[in-house]
Amino acid sequence: MLDDKPDWVKKKVNLNNINITKIKKLISDSNLHTVCQSAQCPNIYECFSKKTATFMLLGDVCTRNCAFCGISSGKPLPLDRKEPKKVAEAVKKMGLNYVVLTSVTRDDLEDGGASHFVKTVEEIKKINPDSKIECLIPDFKGSIEALNTVLKSDIDVLNHNIETICKLYSLIRPQANYKNSLKILKYAKEQGHILYTKSGFMVGLGEKINDIEKLLLDLKESNCDILTIGQYLRPSKENFEVKKYYTPEEFKNLGNLAKEIGFKYVFSGIFVRSSYHAADVFLQGSWS
């Protein structure tokens, strides 16, 4: 087990930015959840200081228990039917031109929460009609019906994270299915309802370079447009241990490899997360 983080994995944090306090208060007062807080993201203070956040729908308790994730698992509370409107109002107050919506996995719901995503998109568009929206969705247990529900809404990017290599799924994501995740991305792109598909994965879980190459090829074959690659950082001692800390040079090499394979945009780095700088990635992704 790697107990000590190398210097390049230690992120400097400035807690004095007034926007951090404002965003935390807005989220708390609105009784909303963010993946930034629930998943203990290392970029939380940087993003809050820039008055941005990734809203996490469907509560803050997940029905699954992935080995890498810091979000609580267990029996979720009933849906907050006012959440879509509250998110829309928060988007307005924060002045967001690009909104990222994600959620916990809710296997207890018939549609996995797909209709709740749509209601949130609709509420955002009512009062923020020019906002671009990215939905980072769970796998909906492979339900095409649930996926179609989201795809037919007014979103610009459909994001679904592959998370790790195929060989590690039984260890890291035992309740998920690697092939199903690939099918989600491929099907989403084939329907033509959205501009771009997006996915991301972590390194440092014990994968080898040939495993990563296969993952990249699988994602490209599934017509994934945008790719994010980041370092796995253990949220707690109860989570899966870090097997390796990749160097900045190694992340650069992985990014170059992905570009050579043909992804339209690649964001690779130690602190890169799926929704990190998502607006910038999208804008840079107005690719010719």
Wavefront OBJ file of the C-alpha trace (Angstrom):
o trace
v 0.000 0.000 0.000
v 1.239 3.492 -0.830
v 0.853 5.491 2.373
v 2.804 8.599 1.373
v 1.728 10.722 -1.551
v 4.495 12.108 -3.761
v 4.762 15.891 -3.869
v 3.105 16.143 -7.272
v -0.096 14.607 -5.847
v -0.380 17.176 -3.069
v -2.692 19.975 -4.119
v -2.314 23.431 -2.635
v -5.585 24.846 -1.360
v -6.585 28.471 -0.894
v -9.462 28.661 1.565
v -9.590 32.446 1.696
v -11.610 32.964 -1.470
v -14.989 34.440 -0.523
v -16.765 32.487 -3.273
v -16.060 29.213 -1.440
v -18.152 30.336 1.526
v -20.890 31.669 -0.764
v -21.207 28.446 -2.767
v -21.170 26.238 0.331
v -23.908 28.380 1.890
v -26.015 28.361 -1.273
v -25.826 24.575 -1.510
v -26.585 24.134 2.179
v -29.449 26.633 2.246
v -30.969 25.025 -0.858
v -30.638 21.546 0.659
v -28.806 20.330 -2.440
v -25.940 17.900 -2.907
v -22.774 18.135 -4.951
v -20.447 15.339 -5.997
v -17.662 17.758 -5.069
v -18.554 17.371 -1.397
v -19.968 13.855 -1.265
v -17.122 12.240 -3.234
v -14.445 14.313 -1.460
v -13.102 15.707 -4.725
v -9.595 17.202 -4.454
v -10.679 20.091 -6.698
v -13.599 21.226 -4.560
v -12.127 24.495 -3.308
v -10.717 25.421 -6.688
v -14.112 24.897 -8.324
v -16.098 26.597 -5.552
v -13.730 29.579 -5.732
v -14.695 29.893 -9.405
v -18.395 29.701 -8.486
v -19.007 26.336 -10.091
v -20.039 22.907 -8.810
v -21.383 19.583 -10.059
v -24.897 18.986 -8.790
v -25.615 15.467 -7.543
v -29.244 14.449 -7.965
v -31.352 11.742 -6.291
v -29.962 12.274 -2.798
v -26.540 11.547 -1.337
v -26.849 7.810 -0.612
v -25.993 5.302 -3.331
v -27.504 1.827 -3.657
v -24.129 0.496 -4.813
v -20.799 0.309 -3.026
v -17.941 0.695 -5.503
v -14.524 0.176 -3.951
v -13.119 3.489 -5.196
v -15.984 5.794 -4.260
v -16.305 8.078 -1.245
v -20.081 8.517 -1.517
v -22.141 6.849 1.215
v -23.952 3.646 0.311
v -27.097 2.187 1.817
v -30.853 2.753 1.662
v -31.626 6.145 0.077
v -34.314 8.535 1.234
v -37.365 9.200 -0.983
v -36.818 11.568 -3.903
v -36.996 15.301 -3.260
v -39.567 16.331 -5.871
v -38.559 19.975 -5.445
v -34.927 19.235 -6.259
v -35.133 20.000 -10.020
v -36.449 23.505 -9.388
v -33.975 24.116 -6.567
v -31.091 23.130 -8.837
v -32.376 25.473 -11.548
v -32.576 28.349 -9.076
v -29.040 27.599 -7.840
v -27.786 27.604 -11.431
v -29.350 31.048 -11.887
v -27.793 32.434 -8.698
v -24.376 31.033 -9.598
v -24.590 32.431 -13.122
v -23.627 29.112 -14.711
v -23.497 28.960 -18.489
v -22.485 25.312 -18.377
v -24.179 22.918 -15.964
v -23.041 19.427 -15.012
v -25.645 17.127 -13.477
v -24.757 13.770 -12.009
v -26.362 11.450 -9.462
v -25.900 8.582 -7.110
v -26.973 5.227 -8.526
v -30.565 4.444 -7.568
v -31.243 0.808 -8.387
v -34.332 1.066 -6.177
v -36.095 3.342 -8.672
v -37.942 1.863 -11.635
v -36.196 4.107 -14.163
v -33.020 4.575 -12.134
v -33.824 8.262 -11.778
v -33.812 9.021 -15.522
v -37.050 11.027 -15.386
v -35.642 13.066 -12.499
v -32.666 14.030 -14.671
v -35.097 15.175 -17.357
v -37.209 17.221 -14.956
v -34.061 18.940 -13.714
v -32.964 19.733 -17.274
v -36.414 21.153 -18.032
v -36.403 23.357 -14.926
v -32.931 24.654 -15.713
v -33.921 25.523 -19.271
v -37.029 27.398 -18.073
v -35.006 30.044 -16.264
v -31.581 29.523 -17.850
v -32.474 28.886 -21.500
v -28.969 29.522 -22.843
v -27.172 27.181 -20.449
v -25.407 24.174 -21.899
v -26.056 20.964 -19.947
v -23.955 17.861 -19.438
v -25.531 14.812 -17.795
v -23.143 12.385 -16.134
v -25.425 9.391 -15.759
v -25.285 6.012 -13.979
v -25.828 2.853 -16.008
v -29.583 2.559 -15.239
v -28.957 -1.203 -14.960
v -28.583 -1.282 -18.737
v -32.117 -0.014 -19.406
v -32.376 1.420 -22.926
v -35.766 2.888 -22.039
v -34.248 4.895 -19.185
v -31.331 5.954 -21.374
v -33.711 7.126 -24.115
v -35.568 9.215 -21.564
v -32.402 11.211 -20.863
v -31.232 11.320 -24.475
v -34.457 12.941 -25.644
v -34.048 15.819 -23.207
v -32.361 19.102 -24.117
v -28.770 18.221 -23.199
v -25.508 18.848 -25.011
v -23.214 16.174 -23.573
v -24.039 12.643 -22.414
v -21.344 11.537 -19.978
v -20.988 8.038 -18.574
v -17.781 7.023 -16.852
v -16.167 3.688 -17.637
v -14.081 4.256 -14.445
v -11.512 1.463 -14.834
v -10.237 -1.370 -17.028
v -12.343 -4.449 -17.746
v -10.161 -6.790 -15.671
v -10.749 -4.761 -12.493
v -14.542 -4.509 -12.692
v -15.214 -7.506 -10.443
v -12.940 -5.975 -7.811
v -13.666 -2.261 -8.172
v -17.207 -2.144 -9.596
v -18.787 -5.556 -8.845
v -22.362 -4.296 -9.342
v -21.595 -2.721 -12.720
v -20.848 -4.175 -16.141
v -18.017 -3.018 -18.413
v -19.773 -3.978 -21.649
v -22.987 -2.267 -20.581
v -21.109 0.982 -20.032
v -19.614 0.773 -23.511
v -23.062 0.070 -24.965
v -24.464 3.189 -23.277
v -21.906 5.410 -24.977
v -22.272 3.780 -28.379
v -26.068 3.776 -28.314
v -26.184 7.402 -27.136
v -24.051 8.587 -30.018
v -26.006 6.588 -32.591
v -29.308 8.250 -31.662
v -28.147 11.669 -32.820
v -29.922 13.608 -30.056
v -26.775 15.040 -28.461
v -23.647 16.831 -29.582
v -21.027 14.781 -27.780
v -20.486 11.684 -25.670
v -17.953 11.689 -22.876
v -16.341 9.186 -20.521
v -13.533 9.023 -17.983
v -11.419 6.599 -16.031
v -8.931 6.498 -13.175
v -5.420 5.088 -13.096
v -3.560 3.833 -10.066
v -5.790 0.850 -9.309
v -3.379 -1.822 -10.568
v -3.883 -1.585 -14.328
v -1.105 -2.188 -16.871
v -0.419 -0.126 -19.976
v -1.791 -2.836 -22.278
v -5.007 -2.806 -20.219
v -5.253 0.957 -20.686
v -4.666 0.633 -24.426
v -7.511 -1.886 -24.680
v -9.782 0.417 -22.682
v -8.974 3.328 -24.986
v -9.681 1.257 -28.068
v -12.964 0.007 -26.591
v -14.082 3.569 -25.826
v -13.104 4.790 -29.289
v -15.015 1.918 -30.887
v -18.011 3.011 -28.808
v -17.832 6.453 -30.460
v -16.797 8.314 -27.323
v -15.866 11.915 -28.226
v -14.411 13.368 -25.018
v -12.129 11.513 -22.614
v -10.868 12.356 -19.127
v -8.057 10.497 -17.349
v -7.162 11.130 -13.705
v -5.284 9.715 -10.740
v -7.229 7.565 -8.290
v -6.965 9.057 -4.807
v -8.213 6.971 -1.912
v -11.142 8.759 -0.179
v -10.736 6.798 3.065
v -9.018 3.767 4.570
v -12.180 1.770 3.844
v -11.731 2.291 0.111
v -9.493 0.418 -2.298
v -5.814 1.186 -1.839
v -3.771 3.143 -4.377
v -1.465 0.816 -6.287
v 0.495 3.506 -8.126
v 0.843 7.272 -8.359
v 1.384 8.238 -11.971
v 3.796 11.064 -12.734
v 2.846 14.183 -14.726
v 4.946 12.831 -17.591
v 3.033 9.538 -17.554
v -0.268 11.433 -17.716
v 1.052 13.382 -20.665
v 1.964 10.123 -22.389
v -1.477 8.645 -21.710
v -3.086 11.766 -23.126
v -0.955 11.575 -26.247
v -1.796 7.899 -26.677
v -5.524 8.683 -26.468
v -5.150 11.498 -29.003
v -3.317 9.176 -31.379
v -6.188 6.696 -31.093
v -8.502 9.455 -32.268
v -10.577 10.984 -29.446
v -11.837 14.453 -30.295
v -10.668 15.890 -26.972
v -8.550 14.420 -24.182
v -8.020 15.886 -20.716
v -5.369 13.902 -18.844
v -3.779 14.844 -15.527
v -3.361 13.985 -11.870
v -6.342 15.963 -10.599
v -8.521 15.552 -13.665
v -12.025 14.385 -12.884
v -14.949 13.832 -15.222
v -16.591 17.182 -14.487
v -13.390 19.136 -13.745
v -13.183 22.169 -16.066
v -16.106 20.640 -17.964
v -17.159 23.997 -19.393
v -13.654 24.711 -20.692
v -13.429 21.237 -22.203
v -16.755 21.758 -23.967
v -15.775 25.163 -25.314
v -12.431 23.871 -26.528
v -14.419 21.023 -27.961
v -16.161 23.190 -30.505
v -13.877 21.218 -32.725
v -13.579 21.799 -36.410
l 1 2 3 4 5 6 7 8 9 10 11 12 13 14 15 16 17 18 19 20 21 22 23 24 25 26 27 28 29 30 31 32 33 34 35 36 37 38 39 40 41 42 43 44 45 46 47 48 49 50 51 52 53 54 55 56 57 58 59 60 61 62 63 64 65 66 67 68 69 70 71 72 73 74 75 76 77 78 79 80 81 82 83 84 85 86 87 88 89 90 91 92 93 94 95 96 97 98 99 100 101 102 103 104 105 106 107 108 109 110 111 112 113 114 115 116 117 118 119 120 121 122 123 124 125 126 127 128 129 130 131 132 133 134 135 136 137 138 139 140 141 142 143 144 145 146 147 148 149 150 151 152 153 154 155 156 157 158 159 160 161 162 163 164 165 166 167 168 169 170 171 172 173 174 175 176 177 178 179 180 181 182 183 184 185 186 187 188 189 190 191 192 193 194 195 196 197 198 199 200 201 202 203 204 205 206 207 208 209 210 211 212 213 214 215 216 217 218 219 220 221 222 223 224 225 226 227 228 229 230 231 232 233 234 235 236 237 238 239 240 241 242 243 244 245 246 247 248 249 250 251 252 253 254 255 256 257 258 259 260 261 262 263 264 265 266 267 268 269 270 271 272 273 274 275 276 277 278 279 280 281 282 283 284 285 286 287 288
